[in-house]
Amino acid sequence: MTNLKLTKRTIETIPHPTSGQTLYRDSLLSGFGLRVGAKSKVFYVEGQVNKRTRRVTIGRADVFAPDVARKKALTILSDMAEGRDPNEEKRQQFGEGITLEAAIVQFFEVRTHLSHHTVGSYGRTVRLYLKTWRKKPMNQITRQMVLKKHQQISQKHGNTTANNAMRHFRSIYNFIAATQDEFPPNPVLILTQARAWHREERRRTVLPAHHLPAWWQAVMQEPEYSRDFLLLALFTGMRRGELLKLRWENIDLVGRTLNIPKTKNGDPLDLPLSDFLVTLFTDRWERLSTSPWVFAGPGVEGHMVETKKFLQRVRKASGVKFTLHDLRRTFITIAESLDVPYYALKRLLNHRSNADVTGGYIVINAERLRGPVEQVAKRILELVEESE
């Protein structure tokens, strides 16, 4: 480490190292120095706080004149002599200034792997259910505030929504807390400690076999877009978002396969097409191949986005209460009744087998699923005919 009088002229003559950093100490003020890197020259000050060495950055040499930086260094050294840690104060000020609104932006900037659905879900939570917290610093949100907000959301929007909102907040808080040394413990812990999480019952509803003919008849009376959408949901078990964003480039009518590049869990999915679906897609392609989307829509997205209206029409016409996810459960329930192997069932739904070591070694491609898919399609058509 070289000692020299830090002036504008001497600083300009100091060369940049090809790699790493070189430190220069000021001969006029002990503790004041210049850190020179490959592309920058930065003033710093170094001193003791409670017998521990602390180095504080003042600013770049092309921004601060040496005399101005030296005065700032003298002030910082005086604070250090009184036991104040400038770096710690900066961290605390930074932490106190991070609002929930700013935190979720940072969260998304780092968690780039999150699906569009997940990003939308987190954003909706902050925008709708935690909107009174958006401008509030994260470390000022207390356990009692969490408990009260959880109860309020439950009463107004339901137990599941309340639980999901707090799970989202917990994840964002943990992310920000990981960057701060003195952040308070996550206040969402109160829900576990007070046993305040709501018990959530997993929905188990399916489309019963004896209701399938009435449902089928109502679906067949629908316009082609809603008819084909619902049939595709039943014959593949695909999720709503996957169906809405399905593109023609994802359909291989020659190879009789369907590809979803990115699903809810981030993995791609390749499914074989049954004879029934090959006919459906072929007819649809001949009529509607001008759009890149299988289910084109008039909005800015280019594809269909709304399903509520035609779901309500089919419910009313058939007298059958169902959701799109019921069709997914119906598909896999029929597959299971046909004794389709367990790992094939998981692949059909694109469920991961992370906790299953054996499952991790089994590779099930589209061709191995072709038989089960054809079996399920055949059984659906049989159920429709049997009850007529």
Wavefront OBJ file of the C-alpha trace (Angstrom):
o trace
v 0.000 0.000 0.000
v 1.547 3.331 -1.152
v 1.439 6.590 0.823
v 1.136 9.842 -1.142
v -0.583 13.197 -1.049
v -3.882 12.739 -2.830
v -4.332 15.681 -5.166
v -6.151 15.949 -8.443
v -2.870 15.810 -10.385
v -1.436 12.774 -8.576
v -4.713 10.901 -8.849
v -4.797 11.466 -12.608
v -1.304 9.985 -12.981
v -2.083 6.815 -11.032
v -2.453 3.943 -13.542
v -5.308 1.422 -13.491
v -4.262 -2.145 -12.691
v -5.076 -4.812 -15.276
v -6.855 -6.819 -12.587
v -7.767 -6.517 -8.912
v -7.471 -3.296 -6.887
v -4.634 -1.160 -5.531
v -4.968 0.976 -2.381
v -3.259 4.338 -1.868
v -3.133 6.080 1.517
v -3.275 9.848 1.876
v -0.204 11.324 3.553
v -2.195 14.287 4.927
v -5.073 12.474 6.695
v -4.565 9.079 8.286
v -7.347 6.695 7.304
v -8.213 8.506 4.055
v -7.320 6.731 0.820
v -7.971 5.937 -2.821
v -9.008 2.551 -4.188
v -7.976 2.075 -7.822
v -9.531 -0.671 -9.918
v -9.377 -1.631 -13.579
v -11.931 1.051 -14.536
v -12.504 3.310 -11.527
v -10.825 5.356 -8.795
v -12.798 5.660 -5.569
v -12.131 7.537 -2.315
v -12.536 5.590 0.911
v -11.944 6.011 4.618
v -10.779 3.335 7.050
v -10.970 3.418 10.834
v -11.774 1.536 14.028
v -15.233 1.121 15.543
v -15.181 -0.645 18.902
v -11.784 -2.156 18.009
v -13.042 -3.470 14.688
v -11.780 -2.154 11.341
v -14.370 -0.576 9.087
v -13.870 0.698 5.542
v -16.411 3.155 4.119
v -16.741 4.241 0.506
v -16.965 8.007 -0.020
v -17.342 8.274 -3.782
v -15.630 8.280 -7.151
v -12.628 10.528 -7.735
v -14.144 11.907 -10.943
v -17.123 13.136 -8.917
v -15.546 14.353 -5.653
v -12.591 16.729 -5.521
v -9.817 15.448 -3.183
v -10.353 18.285 -0.663
v -14.119 17.646 -0.514
v -13.579 13.892 -0.091
v -10.973 14.544 2.627
v -13.479 16.659 4.605
v -16.081 13.897 4.315
v -13.474 11.404 5.487
v -12.698 13.541 8.541
v -16.401 13.626 9.511
v -16.690 9.850 9.118
v -13.560 9.254 11.178
v -14.988 11.448 13.949
v -18.184 9.362 13.943
v -16.135 6.172 14.125
v -14.193 7.547 17.099
v -17.529 7.983 18.893
v -18.415 4.323 18.253
v -20.758 4.863 15.297
v -20.525 2.386 12.422
v -21.371 4.199 9.138
v -21.802 0.937 7.232
v -24.264 -0.407 9.777
v -26.223 2.848 9.713
v -26.385 2.653 5.933
v -27.699 -0.900 6.107
v -30.340 0.079 8.633
v -31.431 3.089 6.597
v -31.595 0.935 3.488
v -33.659 -1.679 5.303
v -36.026 0.897 6.738
v -36.607 2.336 3.299
v -37.590 -0.912 1.549
v -41.340 -0.808 1.093
v -43.405 -3.826 0.099
v -43.882 -2.230 -3.313
v -40.117 -1.909 -3.824
v -39.457 -5.352 -2.337
v -41.622 -7.212 -4.825
v -39.833 -5.468 -7.710
v -36.469 -6.701 -6.375
v -37.995 -10.129 -5.764
v -39.037 -10.463 -9.422
v -35.703 -9.108 -10.691
v -33.879 -11.986 -9.006
v -36.489 -14.753 -9.317
v -36.482 -14.718 -13.107
v -37.430 -18.411 -13.251
v -40.942 -17.782 -11.908
v -43.764 -18.589 -14.311
v -46.058 -15.903 -15.699
v -48.875 -17.382 -13.613
v -46.838 -17.134 -10.385
v -45.717 -13.571 -11.102
v -49.334 -12.583 -11.727
v -50.463 -14.297 -8.536
v -47.875 -12.454 -6.389
v -48.658 -9.161 -8.070
v -52.387 -9.627 -7.511
v -51.770 -10.341 -3.816
v -49.855 -7.104 -3.287
v -52.188 -5.062 -5.482
v -55.508 -6.315 -4.104
v -55.101 -7.913 -0.690
v -52.064 -6.111 0.746
v -52.614 -2.720 -0.887
v -52.614 -0.851 2.464
v -49.072 -2.167 3.050
v -47.622 -1.236 -0.340
v -45.968 1.999 0.835
v -45.024 0.641 4.256
v -41.385 -0.358 5.003
v -41.126 -4.128 5.274
v -39.461 -4.105 8.686
v -42.327 -2.065 10.147
v -44.917 -4.753 9.430
v -45.492 -6.494 12.760
v -46.777 -9.875 13.847
v -50.049 -8.376 15.059
v -50.530 -6.608 11.728
v -50.092 -9.946 9.941
v -52.563 -11.685 12.235
v -55.162 -8.936 11.758
v -54.691 -8.751 7.981
v -54.982 -12.530 7.663
v -58.304 -12.439 9.499
v -59.585 -9.513 7.407
v -58.761 -11.222 4.104
v -60.376 -14.441 5.346
v -63.630 -12.696 6.163
v -63.795 -10.782 2.896
v -62.209 -13.127 0.343
v -62.055 -16.573 1.923
v -59.643 -18.736 3.855
v -57.622 -20.018 0.918
v -57.029 -16.508 -0.422
v -55.901 -15.347 3.033
v -53.437 -18.217 3.356
v -52.037 -17.651 -0.136
v -51.624 -13.912 0.462
v -49.569 -14.538 3.591
v -47.491 -17.210 1.887
v -46.630 -14.699 -0.827
v -45.756 -12.016 1.734
v -43.625 -14.518 3.677
v -41.583 -15.344 0.562
v -40.995 -11.677 -0.299
v -40.042 -10.867 3.308
v -37.592 -13.786 3.504
v -35.955 -12.637 0.283
v -35.416 -9.073 1.553
v -34.375 -10.245 5.033
v -31.639 -12.366 3.456
v -29.978 -9.152 2.233
v -30.180 -7.407 5.630
v -28.234 -8.298 8.793
v -30.581 -6.685 11.279
v -34.007 -7.401 9.824
v -36.621 -8.572 12.369
v -37.818 -12.203 12.182
v -40.511 -12.854 9.616
v -43.801 -11.646 11.180
v -45.761 -14.351 9.333
v -44.350 -16.797 11.900
v -47.196 -15.666 14.179
v -49.671 -17.636 12.033
v -47.769 -20.845 12.743
v -47.139 -20.086 16.402
v -50.761 -19.107 17.006
v -52.015 -21.993 14.820
v -53.933 -19.412 12.818
v -53.384 -20.875 9.340
v -56.696 -21.990 7.897
v -57.128 -25.643 7.125
v -57.562 -26.062 3.400
v -59.562 -28.936 2.001
v -58.245 -30.153 -1.331
v -61.037 -30.232 -3.900
v -61.834 -33.738 -5.062
v -64.726 -33.056 -7.420
v -64.834 -34.726 -10.818
v -67.371 -35.008 -13.622
v -69.366 -38.129 -12.615
v -69.909 -40.737 -15.324
v -73.698 -40.421 -15.130
v -73.451 -36.643 -15.708
v -71.106 -36.948 -18.676
v -73.812 -37.401 -21.396
v -75.720 -34.258 -20.324
v -72.465 -32.318 -20.128
v -71.390 -33.626 -23.530
v -74.684 -32.699 -25.153
v -74.483 -29.146 -23.764
v -70.879 -28.790 -24.930
v -71.774 -29.918 -28.440
v -74.310 -27.075 -28.670
v -71.584 -24.503 -27.987
v -69.766 -22.390 -30.611
v -66.665 -24.102 -32.001
v -64.201 -22.159 -29.824
v -65.779 -23.100 -26.475
v -66.746 -26.596 -27.628
v -63.201 -27.468 -28.709
v -61.687 -25.801 -25.634
v -63.769 -27.910 -23.224
v -63.218 -31.124 -25.175
v -59.477 -30.521 -25.215
v -59.546 -29.912 -21.457
v -61.321 -33.236 -20.876
v -59.234 -35.313 -23.298
v -55.808 -34.000 -22.140
v -56.231 -32.857 -18.524
v -54.357 -29.661 -19.408
v -54.548 -26.584 -17.202
v -56.572 -23.523 -18.174
v -53.537 -21.321 -18.864
v -51.865 -24.002 -20.960
v -54.978 -24.348 -23.116
v -55.463 -20.613 -23.584
v -51.847 -20.071 -24.704
v -51.595 -23.101 -26.949
v -50.050 -22.203 -30.321
v -50.220 -24.044 -33.627
v -46.448 -24.381 -33.604
v -46.905 -26.595 -30.512
v -49.102 -29.056 -32.464
v -47.533 -31.739 -34.664
v -50.357 -33.377 -36.602
v -47.925 -35.591 -38.533
v -46.207 -36.861 -35.408
v -49.530 -36.711 -33.539
v -48.056 -34.899 -30.525
v -48.675 -31.760 -28.513
v -45.830 -29.804 -26.911
v -46.065 -27.298 -24.056
v -42.656 -25.579 -23.830
v -43.159 -24.302 -20.288
v -45.778 -25.530 -17.847
v -46.757 -24.384 -14.351
v -43.776 -26.099 -12.733
v -41.396 -24.787 -15.387
v -40.918 -28.130 -17.150
v -41.869 -28.800 -20.779
v -44.508 -31.398 -21.560
v -44.933 -33.616 -24.623
v -48.236 -35.433 -24.976
v -49.370 -37.825 -27.706
v -52.660 -37.011 -29.429
v -55.492 -39.514 -29.455
v -57.382 -40.169 -32.694
v -60.220 -38.003 -31.354
v -57.897 -35.011 -30.818
v -56.114 -35.433 -34.141
v -59.520 -35.070 -35.832
v -60.394 -32.077 -33.624
v -57.119 -30.262 -34.361
v -57.214 -31.099 -38.076
v -60.715 -29.644 -38.464
v -59.732 -26.598 -36.460
v -56.541 -26.060 -38.453
v -58.396 -26.155 -41.747
v -60.748 -23.418 -40.546
v -58.583 -21.239 -38.261
v -54.905 -21.618 -39.157
v -54.528 -17.899 -39.987
v -53.845 -17.155 -36.301
v -50.748 -18.444 -34.457
v -53.032 -19.309 -31.538
v -55.165 -22.431 -31.410
v -57.801 -20.407 -29.530
v -57.482 -16.936 -31.030
v -59.048 -13.935 -29.308
v -59.835 -10.301 -30.152
v -57.784 -8.743 -27.328
v -54.210 -7.455 -27.260
v -52.934 -10.877 -26.151
v -54.135 -12.391 -29.404
v -55.534 -15.483 -27.730
v -58.736 -16.213 -25.824
v -58.564 -15.095 -22.178
v -62.092 -15.451 -20.781
v -63.843 -18.741 -20.055
v -66.434 -17.795 -17.424
v -69.304 -17.049 -19.789
v -69.276 -20.312 -21.710
v -68.665 -22.321 -18.527
v -71.825 -20.765 -17.095
v -73.753 -21.576 -20.302
v -72.731 -25.228 -20.187
v -73.525 -25.504 -16.470
v -76.983 -24.069 -17.061
v -77.723 -26.137 -20.177
v -76.480 -29.415 -18.702
v -77.478 -28.948 -15.085
v -73.960 -30.116 -14.146
v -71.861 -28.037 -11.772
v -68.197 -28.259 -12.771
v -64.961 -26.284 -13.053
v -62.189 -26.550 -15.612
v -60.013 -28.212 -12.995
v -62.764 -30.811 -12.488
v -62.142 -31.851 -16.099
v -58.438 -32.292 -15.301
v -59.316 -34.476 -12.305
v -61.834 -36.412 -14.416
v -59.171 -37.151 -17.045
v -56.697 -38.550 -14.536
v -59.402 -40.410 -12.587
v -60.427 -42.244 -15.741
v -56.759 -42.974 -16.492
v -56.272 -44.421 -13.012
v -59.394 -46.587 -13.388
v -57.786 -48.127 -16.478
v -54.747 -49.152 -14.386
v -52.412 -46.733 -16.136
v -49.007 -47.044 -14.356
v -48.320 -44.568 -11.551
v -45.367 -42.841 -13.218
v -47.311 -42.500 -16.463
v -50.138 -40.833 -14.503
v -47.694 -38.303 -13.033
v -46.243 -37.597 -16.464
v -49.682 -37.107 -18.002
v -50.341 -34.377 -15.400
v -46.731 -33.144 -15.613
v -46.243 -33.626 -11.868
v -42.643 -33.847 -10.710
v -41.225 -36.822 -8.819
v -38.556 -34.868 -6.937
v -39.037 -36.773 -3.685
v -39.095 -40.108 -5.470
v -35.578 -41.351 -6.251
v -36.835 -44.166 -8.474
v -39.065 -41.780 -10.410
v -36.073 -39.615 -11.190
v -34.499 -42.490 -13.147
v -37.572 -43.291 -15.223
v -37.828 -41.509 -18.564
v -41.338 -41.519 -20.002
v -41.582 -39.925 -23.445
v -44.613 -39.167 -25.586
v -44.548 -42.540 -27.339
v -44.777 -44.437 -24.045
v -47.847 -42.342 -23.162
v -49.587 -42.939 -26.484
v -51.303 -46.135 -25.349
v -52.683 -44.674 -22.077
v -53.891 -41.517 -23.855
v -55.754 -43.554 -26.469
v -57.254 -45.725 -23.722
v -58.556 -42.689 -21.835
v -60.071 -41.169 -24.993
v -61.778 -44.444 -25.854
v -63.168 -44.756 -22.317
v -64.550 -41.190 -22.320
v -66.419 -41.873 -25.556
v -67.707 -45.176 -24.140
v -69.039 -43.433 -21.023
v -70.882 -40.915 -23.176
v -72.493 -43.702 -25.249
v -73.218 -46.056 -22.323
v -75.391 -43.551 -20.471
v -77.305 -42.241 -23.449
l 1 2 3 4 5 6 7 8 9 10 11 12 13 14 15 16 17 18 19 20 21 22 23 24 25 26 27 28 29 30 31 32 33 34 35 36 37 38 39 40 41 42 43 44 45 46 47 48 49 50 51 52 53 54 55 56 57 58 59 60 61 62 63 64 65 66 67 68 69 70 71 72 73 74 75 76 77 78 79 80 81 82 83 84 85 86 87 88 89 90 91 92 93 94 95 96 97 98 99 100 101 102 103 104 105 106 107 108 109 110 111 112 113 114 115 116 117 118 119 120 121 122 123 124 125 126 127 128 129 130 131 132 133 134 135 136 137 138 139 140 141 142 143 144 145 146 147 148 149 150 151 152 153 154 155 156 157 158 159 160 161 162 163 164 165 166 167 168 169 170 171 172 173 174 175 176 177 178 179 180 181 182 183 184 185 186 187 188 189 190 191 192 193 194 195 196 197 198 199 200 201 202 203 204 205 206 207 208 209 210 211 212 213 214 215 216 217 218 219 220 221 222 223 224 225 226 227 228 229 230 231 232 233 234 235 236 237 238 239 240 241 242 243 244 245 246 247 248 249 250 251 252 253 254 255 256 257 258 259 260 261 262 263 264 265 266 267 268 269 270 271 272 273 274 275 276 277 278 279 280 281 282 283 284 285 286 287 288 289 290 291 292 293 294 295 296 297 298 299 300 301 302 303 304 305 306 307 308 309 310 311 312 313 314 315 316 317 318 319 320 321 322 323 324 325 326 327 328 329 330 331 332 333 334 335 336 337 338 339 340 341 342 343 344 345 346 347 348 349 350 351 352 353 354 355 356 357 358 359 360 361 362 363 364 365 366 367 368 369 370 371 372 373 374 375 376 377 378 379 380 381 382 383 384 385 386 387 388
